[in-house]
Amino acid sequence: MNIRDATPSDATVIADFNRAMAHETEGKDLDRATVTAGVAAVFADETKGFYVVAEDEGEVVGSLMITYEWSDWRNAWFWWIQSVYIKPEYRGKKIYTLLYDFVKAKAAKSDVCGFRLYAETENTHAQAVYLRVGMEKPNYVMFEESL
């Protein structure tokens, strides 16, 4: 398994993964053009974040995105892990662990104070994976308002 920073040539498969994840976890059918443009925007503007992919014999089989949150309390960055997707036939093979280890090694070279992510309340499998790799559930509740 090769873990690496994604490149713009990975954009189509990442967009497909994002659409599959939304359908699988939330029952949402995301617009292909919108998602494709959203992924391309990350590659076009490094201040938005970056993607990491896992590939097996040249085939991308998993990905995640990192976005940034400045913490004035810590004078350092939190990296938010988002858009995590592993192809179903590759689940249970610790690919998320490999992706997360890659991200942690990358963060160790910069001013990152920690990692955050959110998971659907019902996605207990993903939550168990995050706990296994050393993450903890904080004492925060998330709120949002869509515009």
C-alpha positions in Angstrom: 0.0 0.0 0.0 1.4 3.4 -1.0 0.3 6.4 1.0 1.0 9.8 -0.7 -0.1 13.4 -1.1 -2.8 13.5 -3.8 -2.2 15.3 -7.1 -4.7 16.9 -9.4 -4.8 13.7 -11.5 -6.5 12.1 -8.5 -9.4 14.7 -8.5 -11.9 12.5 -10.4 -11.6 9.5 -8.1 -11.7 11.7 -5.0 -14.8 13.4 -6.2 -16.3 9.9 -6.9 -15.3 8.9 -3.3 -17.0 12.0 -1.9 -20.2 11.3 -3.7 -20.1 7.6 -2.6 -19.4 8.6 1.0 -22.3 11.1 1.1 -24.7 8.5 -0.3 -23.5 5.7 2.0 -23.4 7.7 5.2 -26.2 10.3 4.8 -28.3 9.0 1.9 -27.4 12.2 -0.1 -26.9 12.2 -3.8 -24.4 15.1 -4.4 -24.3 16.9 -7.7 -21.2 15.6 -9.6 -20.3 19.0 -11.1 -20.4 20.7 -7.7 -18.3 18.1 -6.0 -15.8 17.9 -8.8 -15.4 21.7 -8.7 -15.1 21.6 -4.9 -12.3 19.0 -5.1 -10.5 21.0 -7.9 -10.7 24.1 -5.7 -8.6 22.4 -3.1 -5.9 21.6 -5.6 -6.1 25.1 -7.0 -5.7 26.8 -3.6 -3.4 25.3 -1.0 -4.9 27.5 1.8 -8.1 25.4 1.5 -6.3 22.1 2.4 -4.9 19.1 0.8 -5.7 15.4 0.1 -3.9 12.2 0.9 -4.6 9.0 -0.9 -3.9 5.3 -0.4 -3.1 3.3 -3.5 -2.8 -0.4 -4.1 -0.8 -1.3 -7.3 -1.5 2.1 -8.8 -5.2 2.1 -8.0 -6.5 4.8 -5.5 -8.5 2.9 -2.9 -8.9 5.5 -0.2 -8.5 9.2 0.6 -9.0 11.9 3.1 -8.8 15.7 3.1 -7.1 18.0 5.6 -8.4 21.5 6.2 -7.1 24.0 8.7 -8.3 25.7 11.9 -6.2 28.3 13.7 -6.3 27.9 17.5 -5.5 31.2 19.2 -5.6 29.3 22.5 -2.6 27.2 21.4 -1.0 29.5 18.8 -0.9 26.5 16.4 -3.1 24.8 13.8 -5.6 22.0 14.2 -5.9 19.9 11.1 -9.4 18.8 10.4 -9.7 15.3 8.8 -12.6 15.3 6.3 -14.0 13.4 3.4 -12.6 10.1 4.6 -13.4 7.3 2.2 -12.1 3.7 1.8 -13.4 1.5 -1.0 -15.6 -1.1 0.6 -13.5 -4.1 -0.5 -10.5 -2.5 1.2 -12.1 -1.8 4.5 -10.9 -3.6 7.6 -7.3 -3.6 6.2 -6.1 -0.7 8.4 -5.9 1.7 5.5 -7.3 4.6 7.5 -4.5 3.9 10.1 -1.9 4.2 7.3 -3.5 7.5 6.1 -3.7 8.9 9.6 0.0 7.9 10.3 1.0 9.7 7.1 -0.8 12.8 8.1 0.6 12.7 11.7 4.2 12.4 10.3 3.5 15.3 8.0 2.1 17.4 10.8 5.1 16.7 13.0 7.1 18.9 10.6 4.9 22.0 11.1 3.1 23.9 13.8 0.1 21.5 14.2 -1.2 21.1 17.7 -3.8 18.3 17.0 -6.3 16.7 14.8 -10.1 17.0 14.7 -12.9 15.3 12.7 -16.5 14.7 12.9 -18.5 11.6 12.2 -22.2 10.9 11.7 -23.8 9.9 15.0 -24.9 6.6 13.5 -21.6 5.7 12.0 -20.4 3.7 14.9 -17.9 1.7 12.8 -16.0 4.8 11.8 -16.1 6.1 15.4 -14.6 2.8 16.6 -11.8 3.2 14.1 -11.0 6.7 15.2 -10.9 5.6 18.8 -8.5 2.7 17.9 -6.0 5.1 16.3 -5.8 7.2 19.5 -8.4 9.9 18.9 -10.8 10.8 21.7 -14.3 12.2 21.9 -14.1 15.8 23.1 -16.8 17.5 25.2 -18.1 19.5 22.3 -21.4 19.5 20.4 -21.4 20.6 16.8 -23.8 23.1 15.5 -24.4 24.3 11.9 -26.7 26.5 9.8 -26.8 25.9 6.1 -27.2 28.9 3.8 
